[in-house]
Amino acid sequence: MTIVPVALGSRSYDVVIERGLLSRAAERLAPLARGRPMAIVSDANVAPHLATLRDALAAAGIASEAIVMPAGENTKSWTQLEVLTDRLLGHGVERGDHVIALGGGVVGDLAGFACSIVKRGCGFVQVPTTLLAQVDSSVGGKTAINTKAGKNLIGAFHQPSLVLVDPDVLDTLPAREQRAGYAEVVKYGLIDDCAFFEWCEANGAKLLAGDPAARECAIAHSVAAKARIVAEDERETAGKRALLNLGHTFGHALEAEAGFSDKLLHGEAVAAGMALAFAYSARRGLCPTQDAERVTAHLRAVGLPDSATAAGVTASGATLVDHMRHDKKMDTGALPFLLTRGIGRTFVDHSVDLADVAAFLDEGRER
């Protein structure tokens, strides 16, 4: 077992990482149940895990109510938020209760946001079932839904009370979802930890093949890295947490062009976005070309897209930049970009010319 604390004063919580934890989750959840039924928000993709969790709770004398939402990114919507909040209120959820979010990033984002507004805020527990959610989205308290204008534009910071990570649930995850989650693992090496990127180069294939030791190492290292950054800059006001957005400005534009659909998974978009961030940095003379090529080579080696075209997006640079203008990080008309001076040397650049970004993206389409 590995326990990673997220140090946020009165809002601190633990991320517990242990194989087989789902079937023993009641031991951790019982203190939060308060002798009341616990609502579990899930989706159709995780039905076997839902049954395991409900059986574990029942064996401990804890009743549960299952709310199964549609699977897919489109569930992060006003419509489904209304459905979920009505269901939670119908179940009689109280402010002191804890709702369990069992699923990937979509479930965690939607359930977390619902819990931030139901009864002006109730508690929740993250039980992530995808690699992406286990290493990234379940930690840090960012919750949101998508709108026509863009991704994650309506949301709130609402920290969970507990995160329970069972690496064994990844055994049922499709290979494509595994790869998409791995993009967020690589991100931690590219931000400020070159040694971890080297670990990824040496062990990424084993992790994706299901090697338990590699999987647990990647999850624990990624969670610890994110917990450290979140503790330093919870609400992304000091600049440190912004580093976690590496690849996301480009990536969200690609997702928007793909219609926030399964045509392009979030992790796939982030992978392409990170490659683009390195390529753009190299084009501007900020980053050694060999570092950008090294990142591209690793992403390609594990089956992740390394460009907009590889991500299936052929839109013009102007079209993609137009999507970027709706980015939630836009400030006084300027969009901060996560660029890099090399592997492990990411920084925030507030002076990027979007016209230059559009030209760069068009150059990529022509190659």
C-alpha positions in Angstrom: 0.0 0.0 0.0 1.1 3.5 -0.8 -0.6 6.5 0.8 0.1 9.9 -0.7 -1.2 12.9 1.3 -2.6 16.0 -0.5 -1.7 18.7 2.0 -4.4 21.5 1.8 -4.9 22.4 5.4 -8.5 21.7 6.5 -9.2 20.2 3.0 -6.3 17.7 3.1 -7.0 14.1 2.1 -5.1 10.9 1.3 -4.7 9.1 -2.0 -4.6 5.4 -1.1 -3.0 3.1 -3.7 -3.2 -0.6 -3.3 -3.9 -3.6 -5.5 -7.3 -5.2 -4.7 -8.4 -2.1 -2.8 -11.8 -2.0 -4.4 -13.0 -5.1 -2.7 -11.8 -3.8 0.7 -13.0 -0.2 0.1 -15.6 -0.4 2.9 -12.8 -0.2 5.5 -11.9 3.3 4.2 -15.5 4.4 3.4 -17.2 3.3 6.6 -16.2 6.4 8.6 -17.7 8.6 5.9 -20.9 6.7 5.6 -22.3 8.0 8.9 -24.7 5.0 9.0 -26.5 6.2 5.9 -26.8 4.8 2.4 -24.0 6.0 0.1 -24.8 7.1 -3.5 -22.4 5.8 -6.1 -22.2 7.6 -9.4 -20.8 5.4 -12.2 -21.3 4.7 -15.9 -22.1 1.7 -18.0 -18.5 1.0 -18.7 -17.7 0.0 -15.1 -20.5 -2.3 -14.3 -18.3 -5.1 -12.9 -16.5 -2.7 -10.6 -19.8 -1.2 -9.4 -20.9 -4.7 -8.4 -17.6 -5.3 -6.5 -17.9 -2.0 -4.6 -21.6 -2.5 -3.8 -20.9 -6.0 -2.5 -18.0 -4.8 -0.4 -20.2 -2.1 1.1 -23.1 -4.5 1.7 -20.8 -6.9 3.5 -19.8 -4.1 5.9 -23.5 -3.2 6.5 -23.4 -0.1 4.3 -26.3 0.3 2.0 -25.7 2.0 -1.4 -27.7 3.5 -4.2 -26.3 3.3 -7.8 -26.7 6.1 -10.3 -25.4 4.9 -13.6 -24.8 7.7 -16.2 -24.2 7.3 -19.9 -20.6 6.7 -20.8 -18.5 9.1 -22.9 -17.3 12.7 -22.9 -20.7 14.0 -23.9 -22.0 13.1 -20.4 -20.1 16.2 -19.1 -23.0 18.4 -20.1 -25.7 20.7 -18.6 -28.3 18.0 -19.4 -26.6 15.2 -17.6 -25.6 17.5 -14.7 -29.3 18.2 -14.2 -30.1 14.5 -14.4 -27.4 13.7 -11.8 -28.3 16.5 -9.3 -32.0 15.5 -9.5 -31.1 11.9 -8.8 -28.9 12.8 -5.9 -31.6 15.0 -4.4 -34.1 12.3 -5.0 -31.9 9.9 -3.0 -32.0 12.4 -0.2 -28.3 13.3 -0.2 -27.5 15.6 2.7 -24.7 18.2 3.0 -22.8 15.9 5.4 -23.0 12.9 3.1 -20.2 11.6 0.8 -21.0 10.6 -2.8 -18.7 8.0 -4.4 -17.5 8.8 -7.9 -16.6 5.4 -9.5 -15.3 5.7 -13.0 -13.0 7.6 -15.2 -12.4 11.3 -15.6 -15.9 12.0 -17.0 -17.6 10.4 -14.0 -15.2 12.1 -11.6 -15.6 15.5 -13.2 -19.4 15.4 -13.4 -19.9 13.8 -10.0 -17.5 16.2 -8.3 -19.1 19.2 -9.9 -22.6 18.0 -8.9 -21.3 17.5 -5.3 -20.0 21.1 -5.3 -23.4 22.5 -5.9 -25.9 20.0 -4.3 -27.0 21.5 -0.9 -24.3 24.2 -1.5 -21.7 21.5 -1.3 -21.6 17.9 -0.1 -18.6 15.5 0.2 -17.4 13.0 -2.3 -14.9 10.3 -2.7 -13.0 9.5 -5.9 -12.6 5.9 -6.9 -10.9 6.1 -10.3 -11.1 3.2 -12.7 -9.0 4.4 -15.7 -5.3 5.1 -15.8 -5.9 8.7 -16.7 -8.1 9.3 -13.7 -5.8 7.4 -11.3 -2.7 9.4 -12.2 -4.3 12.8 -12.8 -8.0 13.8 -12.8 -9.0 12.2 -9.5 -6.5 14.3 -7.6 -6.6 18.1 -7.2 -10.3 19.0 -7.0 -10.9 20.3 -10.5 -14.5 19.5 -11.5 -16.3 20.7 -14.6 -18.6 20.1 -17.5 -18.2 21.0 -21.1 -20.2 23.5 -23.1 -20.6 24.4 -26.8 -17.9 27.1 -26.2 -15.3 24.6 -25.0 -14.1 22.0 -22.6 -14.3 22.3 -18.8 -15.6 26.0 -19.0 -18.2 25.5 -16.2 -16.9 24.0 -13.0 -15.6 24.5 -9.5 -12.7 23.6 -7.3 -14.1 21.0 -5.0 -11.6 18.7 -3.3 -12.6 15.0 -2.6 -12.3 13.7 1.0 -10.5 10.6 -0.1 -9.2 9.0 -3.3 -9.0 5.2 -3.5 -6.8 3.8 -6.3 -6.9 0.1 -7.1 -4.4 -0.6 -10.0 -6.0 -4.0 -10.5 -9.2 -2.5 -12.0 -7.0 -1.5 -15.0 -6.9 -5.1 -16.1 -10.3 -4.6 -17.7 -9.4 -1.3 -19.4 -9.2 -1.3 -23.2 -5.7 -0.9 -24.6 -6.6 2.4 -26.2 -7.8 3.8 -22.8 -4.5 2.6 -21.3 -2.5 4.5 -23.8 -4.6 7.6 -23.4 -4.0 7.5 -19.6 -0.3 6.9 -20.2 0.0 10.4 -21.8 -0.7 12.0 -18.5 2.0 9.8 -16.9 4.6 11.0 -19.4 3.5 14.6 -18.7 4.9 14.5 -15.2 8.4 13.7 -16.6 8.1 16.4 -19.2 7.1 19.1 -16.8 10.0 19.1 -14.3 11.4 15.5 -13.9 13.7 14.4 -16.7 14.7 11.3 -14.8 11.0 10.2 -14.7 10.7 10.7 -18.4 13.8 8.4 -18.8 11.9 5.9 -16.6 9.0 6.2 -19.0 11.2 5.5 -22.0 12.5 2.4 -20.3 9.3 1.1 -18.7 6.4 2.6 -20.7 5.9 -0.5 -22.8 5.9 -2.8 -19.7 3.3 -0.5 -18.0 1.0 -0.6 -21.0 1.4 -4.4 -21.2 0.0 -4.6 -17.6 3.2 -5.2 -15.6 2.0 -4.7 -12.0 5.2 -3.2 -10.7 5.6 -0.7 -13.5 1.9 0.3 -13.2 2.1 0.9 -9.5 5.3 2.8 -9.7 3.9 5.1 -12.4 0.7 5.7 -10.5 2.4 6.5 -7.2 5.0 8.7 -8.8 2.4 10.6 -10.8 0.1 11.1 -7.9 2.9 12.3 -5.6 4.0 14.8 -8.3 0.5 16.2 -8.7 -0.1 16.3 -4.9 3.0 18.4 -4.5 2.0 20.9 -7.2 -1.6 21.1 -6.0 -0.4 21.7 -2.4 1.7 24.6 -3.6 -1.0 26.2 -5.9 -4.4 24.7 -5.3 -6.4 27.2 -7.4 -3.8 27.8 -10.1 -3.2 31.4 -9.0 0.6 31.2 -8.3 1.6 29.8 -11.7 2.9 26.4 -10.4 -0.3 24.4 -11.1 -0.5 25.8 -14.6 2.4 23.5 -15.4 0.0 20.6 -15.2 -1.7 22.0 -18.4 1.3 21.0 -20.6 -0.2 19.9 -23.9 -3.7 20.9 -22.9 -4.1 24.2 -24.8 -3.3 22.5 -28.1 -5.0 19.3 -26.9 -8.3 20.9 -26.0 -8.4 22.6 -29.4 -8.0 19.2 -31.0 -10.8 17.8 -28.8 -13.1 20.7 -29.7 -12.5 20.1 -33.4 -13.3 16.4 -32.9 -16.5 17.3 -31.2 -15.5 16.1 -27.7 -16.2 12.6 -28.9 -14.6 9.2 -28.8 -13.0 10.1 -32.1 -10.2 11.6 -30.0 -9.8 10.6 -26.3 -8.6 13.3 -23.9 -5.3 11.6 -23.3 -4.7 11.2 -27.0 -5.3 14.9 -27.5 -2.9 15.7 -24.6 -0.2 13.5 -26.2 -0.5 15.3 -29.5 -0.7 18.6 -27.6 2.6 17.9 -25.7 4.3 16.9 -29.0 3.1 20.2 -30.5 4.2 22.2 -27.5 7.7 20.8 -27.8 7.8 21.2 -31.6 6.6 24.8 -31.3 9.1 25.5 -28.6 11.9 24.1 -30.8 10.6 26.2 -33.7 11.0 29.3 -31.6 14.5 28.3 -30.5 13.5 27.7 -26.9 14.0 24.0 -26.9 16.7 21.7 -28.4 15.3 20.0 -31.5 16.6 16.7 -30.3 14.4 16.9 -27.2 11.3 17.6 -29.2 12.2 14.6 -31.5 12.8 12.4 -28.4 9.4 13.2 -27.0 7.8 12.6 -30.4 9.6 9.3 -30.8 8.5 8.0 -27.4 4.8 8.9 -28.0 4.9 7.3 -31.4 6.6 4.2 -29.9 3.7 3.6 -27.5 1.0 4.2 -30.1 0.0 7.8 -29.1 -0.5 10.6 -31.7 2.3 13.0 -32.0 0.7 15.7 -34.2 -2.7 17.1 -35.1 -2.8 15.0 -38.2 -1.9 11.8 -36.3 -4.8 12.7 -33.9 -7.1 12.7 -36.9 -7.5 16.5 -37.0 -6.9 18.3 -40.3 -8.4 21.7 -39.5 -6.6 24.8 -40.4 -4.4 26.6 -37.9 -6.9 29.5 -37.8 -9.7 27.1 -36.9 -7.8 25.5 -34.1 -6.6 28.9 -32.7 -10.3 30.0 -32.7 -11.0 27.1 -30.4 -8.1 28.2 -28.2 -9.7 31.7 -27.8 -12.4 30.0 -25.7 -9.8 28.5 -23.4 -10.6 29.0 -19.7 -7.1 30.3 -19.1 -7.6 33.3 -21.3 -6.7 36.4 -19.4 -7.1 40.0 -20.6 -7.2 38.8 -24.1 -3.9 36.8 -23.8 -3.6 33.0 -23.6 -0.8 31.6 -21.5 1.0 28.7 -23.3 2.9 25.9 -21.6 6.2 25.8 -23.5 9.5 24.2 -22.7 13.3 24.8 -22.7 13.8 21.0 -22.8 12.6 17.8 -21.2 11.8 18.5 -17.6 11.9 22.3 -18.2 8.3 23.4 -18.8 7.4 27.1 -18.2 4.5 29.4 -18.8 4.8 31.9 -21.7 2.3 34.8 -21.6 3.6 36.4 -24.8 2.6 33.9 -27.5 1.2 35.4 -30.7 -1.8 33.3 -31.7 -1.3 34.2 -35.3 2.2 32.6 -35.1 0.6 29.5 -33.5 -1.8 29.3 -36.4 1.0 29.5 -38.9 2.9 26.8 -37.0 -0.1 24.5 -37.1 -0.5 25.1 -40.8 3.1 24.2 -41.4 2.4 20.9 -39.7 -0.5 20.2 -42.0 1.7 20.9 -45.1 4.4 18.4 -44.0 
